[in-house]
């Protein structure tokens, strides 16, 4: 409301004067003493209210920021004194008097984003009060109620959501019994006059307004019972125009600054502290703003606008379905689920990073229930775990009105352009826009690639420099003289402390200490850190590096892994904070030195740089389903060569946002024997999460394969056994489903089987699977049609999950971390895979001995094994028995916090097939639409 007119009329920090004439003609006005008493009472009430808020929130320290661009120190002092009396912290940002509107707006925008500032007010010269300036203030911080948003609420009568501008409050506090009276506003046009007129009319007064130079001024003054003056009366307007008994309230800035001469106005009686009353009202508004800020920080029931689906038959392609839906703007979605504006970083229209500060804000909020989606041993086509995950949350939130969040992994470009395609779900259970989900997203995998390869480059460069320089030369380059000063960097000081060298002056190290500090002595044959790229490229499985003459004969064999196999990806998925991530990055073991001791990223001095590259990737990405329900996409480790789960941080944030009665549905990669086992034994240990339910996804197609059906090949048509009813194949294949249920029961968590129904499945086949699942110990088994019907097709699954979540949960880990590495591997092989025993190669045994000696024996196990069979042989379907599981090698991800044995001939770099998916992917050069993704 503080336009130029407001400054002339109702500037809240101004002292106004009540000027009663000789008789009030029955009008009641609160005089100077009453106004001062009202200011004291309001101040005391605000003080008590704030004290009550502080008792409930002991760490509360509300801050009011006031931007001032004039040299009037009296207003500043009054604000300061009132704030101190109430118990508020106030800061004045004193800008030069000639500051431009853009400079003011820049300062406002800075304070809008300052989480330590709860309220914002402006004390500016008249020329700076423009719509641009006033509407730059965030409505939730608008203590003076001047933004269009707040004024609109005031005019509509939304008393709870709006704040009445302090000077308007002051005027209304002074006037009583306004019913039937006529109030004239002189020099109080624009938004200010409108707000005051609105308040006066609600009290039954008739209102008029005009300027001092208006020809009808005399007539209006003669008819007015009350005159509110917004600026100094010109000398050519005689006092005689004002009828006797009229109450005059002046809000002129001149009165506060004591620049106005009262002597000429014979009926200007007592100058009162109405300006002080307005400032008291400002502080009262600040307390109200603080209370609303506290409420905004707390969890609340979502007010989610779900998107309508109109499923078509036959079901169109995934990308056609995705493109046919109009997603909500991501900032709208964020507000609906309780995120604050300073907790999101928007990427385009449909994606946003969520800041980790939310966890601190909601730390006292009870968590919701965690639901894990796993599956039976899949065909190469996949059985729809992502689709079930999305269908389930669409059912819970869009159809059952239950807060729910899906947490998915970010897909790698390897399968997206290779065989499997994208991972956004499918049909009418998708994350949208699916092309943005599947391609680049917010760049997290690229950040991982950059960080991983920086470390790889650092390893080879360090070996080269140590091989070609003396101790002294190496030390002088590691600790150079800069601007005449020589000093260690913080990470170098940390290395000195680890070496037991308690010195900080580079000039005081002995020759022995210099050698010890400068030389890592990496043994090239022990390097385990590989370069990565997010593409299936089989010709990078073995390479030779260092062949250029500039590398001076330092040649070694190396390899590339796919980016999602990087330990940095595993760290991203398991970390719990930025500090935790930095510590984990520093602990990554990249090789051994020539004495057999581990060499870490911290030793190479690269930890801080890696953290910088990963600082944005650590924040989960918010997207939405086809029905407008929220999804977190974060981290993307494969389940066969890594631990195969989305991030701990995404789960933790989602569990806070859904609230105690809500659900977070997170997916584990491949079969329950792989992704689910790692979720329980690795992710749950790292996070403290305790799942309430496991949803085990099965398909008739996969069960037929496990029952002896012909091979299923990606890209090839399905054989008739899979498209025609065959109850015997289904019954025989249910052994795999039964085994996966048994694996789930090892961890003491209720399991609900979700049968992902295809149009070729017969009712008898569906009924048979559900019956066998229930007989085998599943809490329930439910056929699901979310692919063709959206969330409506998974309502029964959602209801079953709700019921199962209320069952007794006796969650437990499969093994103790204190057991030897080999014994932990054996437990997984025998109890989960059904192996008779394990067999370690000499290389694997040597690595186990080394890691045990180095102190890494108490880490959990992350098996790298084919996902196409419970055994190590992809062609063995159903439930293989009697096999010995071969462990060809054992590696360690110390930063991520696990040991990973390689089973058989597992590769960490996939290859492209004869006909990759990229044959079908194209871009329309006119519309820029992506085609062919699935």
Buried (B, 14 or more C-beta within 10 A) or exposed (E): BBBBBBBBBBBBBBBBBBBBBEEBEEBEBBBBEBBBBBBBEBBEBBBEBBEEBBEEEEEBEBBBBBBBBBEBEEBBEBBBBBBEBBBBBBBBBBBEEEBEBEBBBEBBEEBBEBEEBBBBBBBBBBEBBBEEBBBBBBBBBBBBBBBBBBBEBBBEEEEEBBBBBBBBBBBBBBBEEBEEBBBBBBBBBBBBBBBBBBBBEEBEBBBBBBBBEEEEBEEBBEEBBBBBBBBBBEEEBEBEBBBEBBBBBBBBBBBBEEEBEEEEBEEBBEBBBBBBBBBBBBBBBBBBBBBBBBEBBEBEEBEBEBBEBEBEEEBBBBBEBBBEBEBBEBBEBBBBBBBBBBBBBBBEEBBBBBBBEBBEBBEEBEBBBBBBBBBBBBBBBBBBBBBBBBBBBBBBBBBBEBBBBBBBBBBBBBBBBBBBBBBBBBBBBBBBBBBBBBBBBBBBBBBBBBBBBBBBEBBBEBBBBBEEBEBEEBBBEBBEEEEEEEEBEEBBBBBBEEEEBEBEEBEEBEEEBBBBBBBBBBBBEBBBBBBBBBBBBEEBBEBEBBEEEEBEEBEBEBBBBBBBBBBBBBBBBBBBBBEBBBBBBBBBBBBBBEEEBBBBBBBBBBBBBBBEBBEBBBBBBBBBBBBBBBBBBBBBBBBBBBBBBBBBBBBBBBBBBBBEEBBBBBBBBBBBBBBBBBBBBBBBBBBEBEBBBBBBBBBBBBBBBBBEBEEBBBEEEBBEBBBEEBEEBBBBBBBBBBBBBBBBBBBEBBBBBBBBBBEEBBEEBBBBBBEBBBEBBBBBBBBBBBBBBBBBBBBBBBBBBBBBBEEEBEEEBBBEEEBEBBEBBBBBBBBBBBBEEBEBBEEBBEBBBBBBEBEBBBBBBBBBBBBBBBBBBBEBBBBBEEBEBBBBBBBBBBBBBBBBBBBBEBBBBBBBEEEBBEEEBEEEEEEEEBBBBB
